[in-house]
């Protein structure tokens, strides 16, 4: 196993670290499922997390915006630093953190009995401060950024669940963008979609990285290789290797990484 503190050649360049994870461990009761992981995430990048089922990928992802702790008996140790603030400091409001670190889940989850428009603006509307016209303008901007505006501009008052699966997922992405996050967490966002819808989400992620830092859990090795800048390989809750994606897939430094990649691609 490698040293769990993982950096890369970006440390030598003038690129900002958006999210710094330090010695992060996550538990369900006494069961440690994420083990002492440290890693830096840079601005405007896509960061894939790969590894076998049950290795702690999704738990690690959910620990990055304090969703993990919403599960009974779940807890986290270590630090996650955003804007020089530890999100696990007792003084920090988890709701505020989830505005800055958005989340898109495996299955599209538009709010039922809400229109397309209402789904996008629900967060900003609850937080207040924007007029009705400003909310409508925000919704259009987020739907455009999520590459779905042209498909739904005449359906804004229809139920969000009436859209196709791929459209629903892009609607959920627009909903997350409406809160103006710095980081977007995506937990297998294409696993429930057909190949055409999946390809649209992949193209969208490449566009989103122009504005956001994306952290992506995926079982699809080809997807990680196609769209991510950096890839992390987890095994049994441990960070085995992290590097630029091209290096990890073509020249892995760790035998466990090599074996996993060869089994998946070979």
Steps between C-alpha positions, in 0.01 A plus 500: 500500500618850424522804724141620529604863451465548125609803305604545137700719265236775518656595834781659303266723303295804587172315521276538802412216730123525541450212742764352732427166664722412796506164678132436433343186646131411490311254717170321529488448877838335574557382143762715325415503130724791388851489641717805554484653152678824411467661157486841333239599241584782258280761343339430163582130489318167480613249761389138460486249783514135396515171683301180560149503643496553875845661514370825655479723191149633562555531874813705438312720253214557745752595767616793288180698560379353830228279356659189650427617854125511428498118521429351844823423693716639216792727584813649349847571632755728334472827311347627178614856428298732275585871482743453792214371716472144632149393402494270806568780746211503754426863414434422133142458375473183282223665294739777399763242406257315275434824314871529421558129440206376294401138444353305209392146578504171314131508411336822385288637783293799388262609772159345424198724447732787410539653158827514311534865601418435866755218515778735394416796722392318817835550673547873428131559570527344847812702580323819389633828371407467132199645323271285286657636182849439633409139585366444148818646349709279730302193396559569133873556557536173693294301250719639222815409690360151555444471123127440525342843442411438135324176596292641786447870425144423389442257791597715798160454663487124447585257780874436516437126526334505155840541334713213372763348730786689340306825506412446866868455584592822322212671680650383830835640392334834421340490847841453661650782291226742612669525841827608334726225639877494476511120492259254340495144631357240261430145619481275192280753318470291182458149640120511467505652150516363147817552292369806316391675820829398665699656217310827545582503873867434424511791257324715757756413767780612270322832457432534873868470587554840336321646801503239778707229661330164437558190714353193332445147629474258209505126438557575132876487443461628145310800632775581749762470226302714255403799708700531823820694559592303812403156622507348849494123553345378825515150642346391831458860608863594434634738238741280306602741227415847371650668197422661168260270320726437202781390734282280719352307207818464296768483768354417844753515781330246723456130421146500642404780262653321205322174585164675533536688171616188316204297630256770392653574162665168429 
